[in-house]
Each structure stands twice: as C-alpha cells, then as structure tokens.
Amino acid sequence: MTNKRNWVQFKITKDDFKDDLTVIEVNILKAIQALDKGQGCFATNSYFAEYFNLHPVTVSKNINNLKNKGYIQIYFERQNRDKVKRTIKPISKVSYSEKSQILGVIKYINGLYNKEYDYTPLKATPEIRKAVQNKLNEFKSQKQLIQYLKKHREDLLSTHGASLWLQGKMEL
C-alpha cells in the first residue's frame, strides 16, 4: 500500500538551528513555513505525526513550544458544532549580528544627543565596542539596553556621560 499524500518539501540549514529550538521544533517550524503560502498552515497534528514519524502528543507539545517561544501564532475558528479549524502562522524572527547590535547602540546613543549644542559623536573605538558588548550581555538584549538608555537620557547628559556609564566609570 502506497501513501498518496502530497508531502511538503523544505530545506534546513545550520542557520535554522537556534539556541532555543530542538531538532523536532526546527523540523516542524520549517514544515509550517513551507505550508504557509501567506494564508497560514492548516496541517493537523496527525499530518505532522505521520510526516515526521512522531506521536501526535509529541507534535502537539512541540507546536505549543514553538508558540510559547514566539515562533508561531495559532488561531482557532469554529466551522460547525463538532469541527474547529486551526491555522498556524509563522512569525518572522530577525536576528542581528553582535557587531550590528553594537553599532546600533552606538548610533542610538549618538541620536539621543546629536541636537545638543556640545554634541560630540560617540566613536566605535575598540574600548567602546567592548563596553557596549558587555552591556548587551548584562541587559540580555539590545532592546532592553536601549530602553534603559532612553529612560536615563537626562542622567547621562551627553555622549561622554553615556561613554563613562558604558565603561563602568559612572553609576546611575
């Protein structure tokens, strides 16, 4: 007996393996992305279970993990009394390189103070790059670091103050 089901095809690269995803989650996510076609993925847990040779409960747990980690959204729509249609929409996650994040923070700091009369741009020297990298590690994300800088703009006074704070030479 041959299976006449049309299976989705997709390619997995090393870049698909994120720190927070398991091998099963990567495969299911890639299948969801391939099936999406702009309208969402309508595949059932049974489809994925058969495709990946997994138990439907394992599929369900991994789909919920992808949702909780922010890689997909799930929508339910009641079609009649007994049937519910599930739509899975992949969420595009953009990852920026460490260098890009560091330069982005420096650019943000310069933008905070560039209208001040005594503005001196913060330069991306090796010391400043290292200091920004340390702050990115401390704050866990570029977004959180930038929110902190925005909140404490007045405390830093200038790019010089931001430089001192980044290097740990000034406390807030």
Helices and strands as residue ranges (DSSP letters): G 14-16, H 23-36, H 45-52, H 56-68, E 72-78, E 84-90, H 98-113, H 126-139, H 142-151, H 153-156, H 159-166
